[in-house]
Amino acid sequence: MATTTSLAQSCNIHRTTVKRLLETLRTDGYVRKGEKEGQYYLTFAVRGLSEGFVDDDWVEKIALPLMRAAIPDLLWPCDLGTLEGGFMVVRESTHRFSLLSQHRGKIGEKLPLFFTAMGRAYLSACSTAEREGLLTLLAQRADDVGVMARDTGTVEQLIAETRSRGYAINDGDWDREDAFAAIAVPVTCGRQLLGGVNLVFPKASVSVADIENRYFPRLKRLAQRIGKDIQPWMSNRE
């Protein structure tokens, strides 16, 4: 908890400016007003920002070589993403290497949590506290993402189905890419959730049997290998 006066003094900023900044943060869902005039508290949405931050070095040094090596095994292109501001952001991709890719320039693309396989995989694997923070953050939006974030029953059902299946799936559910489907699994290092990795293909080009018997096990092995190889690398950096 902090007050506009204490923050203004600590930051050496005029109180009116602090008030304006806090109101902007309140609108975005990062803070809420306290019981007394001028008091503000952080919300769980802040966790959605901090817990999703990762050092990009592991993406280039660990994940990318493993993703490229998996191309003959997976056939279809895959993306690796991490959380940023309530969306999964593609950090690395094999689209530029895969002969089956129908996309280019995927790195940096923002994937909504509710409508993409990677977003659903992350949402189903994150902690309750982080998930509550993400829903609080996204519920402030006026678009389809905000509508979904406020529909807690549908979100809970989506998470339950994903966990029961063992992997997340998107069968053209994202309007922007409605001609394509994807499956995804989370990437973890020990107990730390780092992001997610997906496999992208045109709708109806891969059967459910092939997904479950071939592609999901191979994608899961890739995610596990990334997490395993990151662990000693991260330890050496501490």
C-alpha positions in Angstrom: 0.0 0.0 0.0 1.2 3.5 -0.7 -0.3 7.0 -0.9 0.0 9.6 -3.7 1.9 11.8 -1.2 4.4 9.2 -0.1 5.1 8.2 -3.7 5.5 11.8 -4.8 8.0 12.4 -2.1 9.9 9.2 -2.8 10.1 9.7 -6.5 10.5 13.5 -6.4 7.5 13.9 -8.7 4.6 16.3 -8.3 1.6 14.8 -6.5 -0.7 15.6 -9.4 1.5 13.7 -11.8 1.6 10.7 -9.5 -2.2 10.8 -9.2 -2.6 10.8 -12.9 -0.1 7.9 -13.3 -1.9 5.9 -10.6 -5.2 6.4 -12.2 -3.8 5.1 -15.5 -2.5 2.0 -13.7 -5.9 1.6 -12.0 -7.6 1.7 -15.4 -5.2 -1.0 -16.7 -5.9 -3.1 -13.6 -2.5 -2.9 -11.9 -3.6 -1.0 -8.8 -6.8 -0.5 -6.9 -7.9 2.3 -4.5 -7.6 1.8 -0.8 -10.1 2.5 1.9 -8.8 6.0 2.5 -8.5 8.9 0.1 -5.2 8.8 -1.8 -4.4 5.1 -0.9 -3.5 2.6 -3.6 -2.8 -1.1 -3.5 -1.1 -3.3 -6.1 -3.4 -6.0 -7.7 -2.5 -9.5 -8.7 -2.2 -8.3 -12.3 1.3 -7.2 -11.4 2.3 -10.8 -11.0 1.3 -11.4 -14.6 4.1 -9.0 -15.6 6.9 -10.0 -13.3 6.5 -13.8 -13.4 6.5 -13.8 -17.2 9.8 -12.0 -17.5 12.7 -14.2 -18.7 16.2 -13.6 -20.0 16.1 -14.0 -23.7 19.6 -15.6 -23.8 18.3 -19.1 -23.0 15.9 -18.8 -26.0 18.8 -18.3 -28.4 21.4 -20.5 -26.8 19.2 -23.4 -25.5 15.8 -23.5 -27.1 16.5 -22.6 -30.7 19.1 -25.3 -31.4 16.8 -27.9 -29.9 13.8 -26.6 -31.9 15.9 -26.7 -35.2 17.1 -30.2 -34.4 13.5 -31.3 -33.9 12.3 -30.2 -37.4 12.7 -33.6 -39.0 10.8 -35.2 -36.1 8.0 -32.7 -35.9 7.8 -31.9 -39.6 5.4 -28.9 -39.0 6.9 -25.6 -37.7 6.8 -24.7 -34.1 7.0 -21.5 -32.0 8.3 -20.8 -28.5 6.7 -18.0 -26.5 6.8 -16.3 -23.1 4.3 -14.2 -21.2 4.4 -10.5 -21.6 1.6 -8.1 -20.6 -1.1 -10.7 -20.6 -0.2 -12.2 -24.0 2.2 -14.9 -25.2 4.9 -13.3 -27.3 6.7 -15.5 -29.9 10.4 -15.4 -29.0 11.7 -18.0 -31.4 10.3 -20.0 -34.3 11.2 -22.6 -36.9 8.9 -21.2 -39.5 11.8 -19.8 -41.4 13.5 -23.3 -41.5 10.5 -25.6 -42.1 9.5 -26.5 -45.6 5.9 -27.0 -44.5 5.6 -23.5 -43.0 3.0 -21.1 -44.5 4.1 -18.2 -42.3 7.0 -15.9 -42.1 8.0 -13.3 -39.5 6.4 -14.9 -36.5 8.9 -13.7 -34.0 7.4 -10.9 -31.9 3.8 -11.8 -32.6 1.4 -11.5 -29.7 -0.8 -14.6 -29.1 -4.0 -14.2 -26.9 -4.2 -16.5 -24.0 -7.7 -17.7 -24.5 -7.8 -18.4 -28.3 -4.4 -19.9 -29.1 -2.9 -23.2 -28.1 0.2 -21.7 -26.6 -1.9 -19.3 -24.5 -4.1 -22.0 -23.3 -1.1 -24.2 -22.4 0.4 -21.4 -20.3 -2.9 -20.5 -18.7 -3.5 -24.1 -17.7 0.0 -24.6 -16.2 0.4 -21.3 -14.3 -0.2 -20.9 -10.6 -3.6 -19.9 -9.2 -2.2 -16.5 -8.1 -0.7 -15.8 -11.5 -3.9 -16.9 -13.3 -6.0 -14.6 -11.1 -3.7 -11.7 -11.9 -3.8 -12.4 -15.6 -7.6 -12.6 -15.5 -7.8 -9.3 -13.6 -5.5 -7.6 -16.0 -7.3 -8.9 -19.1 -10.8 -8.3 -17.8 -10.1 -4.5 -18.1 -10.1 -4.9 -21.9 -13.1 -4.0 -24.1 -12.4 -6.6 -26.8 -13.1 -10.3 -27.1 -10.1 -11.0 -24.7 -11.8 -8.9 -22.0 -15.1 -10.6 -22.5 -13.5 -14.0 -22.1 -11.5 -13.0 -19.1 -14.8 -12.0 -17.3 -16.4 -15.3 -18.2 -14.8 -17.3 -15.4 -16.9 -20.4 -15.9 -15.8 -20.8 -19.5 -12.2 -20.1 -18.6 -12.3 -22.8 -15.9 -13.9 -25.3 -18.3 -11.2 -24.5 -20.9 -8.4 -25.1 -18.3 -10.0 -28.3 -17.1 -10.3 -29.7 -20.7 -6.7 -28.8 -21.4 -5.4 -30.4 -18.3 -7.5 -33.6 -18.9 -6.3 -33.8 -22.5 -2.6 -33.3 -21.6 -2.0 -30.6 -24.2 -3.7 -27.4 -25.4 -5.3 -27.2 -28.8 -6.7 -24.5 -31.1 -8.6 -25.6 -34.1 -9.0 -22.3 -35.9 -10.4 -20.6 -32.8 -8.3 -17.5 -33.3 -10.1 -15.3 -35.8 -6.8 -13.9 -37.1 -5.5 -17.4 -38.0 -8.8 -19.3 -38.5 -7.3 -21.4 -41.3 -4.7 -22.9 -39.0 -4.7 -25.2 -36.0 -2.1 -25.8 -33.3 -1.3 -27.8 -30.3 0.9 -26.6 -27.5 2.5 -27.7 -24.1 4.1 -25.6 -21.4 7.9 -25.2 -21.0 9.1 -25.5 -17.4 12.4 -25.6 -15.6 11.9 -27.3 -12.3 8.9 -25.6 -10.8 9.4 -22.4 -12.8 7.0 -21.9 -15.8 9.0 -20.3 -18.6 6.5 -20.3 -21.5 5.1 -22.6 -24.1 5.9 -24.3 -27.3 3.4 -25.0 -30.1 3.1 -26.9 -33.4 1.3 -25.1 -36.2 -0.4 -26.7 -39.2 -3.4 -26.0 -41.6 -6.8 -27.1 -40.2 -7.8 -30.7 -41.1 -4.3 -31.5 -42.3 -3.5 -33.6 -39.2 -5.8 -36.1 -37.6 -6.6 -36.3 -33.9 -5.0 -39.8 -33.9 -1.8 -38.4 -35.4 -1.8 -35.5 -32.9 -2.2 -37.8 -29.9 0.0 -40.7 -31.1 2.8 -38.8 -32.9 3.0 -35.1 -32.6 2.0 -34.5 -29.0 4.5 -37.0 -27.5 7.3 -35.5 -29.7 6.3 -31.9 -28.9 6.3 -32.8 -25.2 9.7 -34.3 -25.4 11.0 -31.1 -27.0 9.5 -29.0 -24.2 11.0 -31.3 -21.6 14.4 -31.3 -23.2 14.4 -27.5 -23.3 13.5 -27.3 -19.7 16.1 -29.9 -18.7 18.9 -28.2 -20.7 18.0 -24.7 -19.3 18.5 -25.8 -15.7 22.3 -26.1 -15.6 22.7 -23.1 -17.8 20.6 -21.0 -15.4 22.5 -22.4 -12.4 25.8 -21.3 -14.0 24.5 -17.7 -14.4 23.4 -17.4 -10.7 
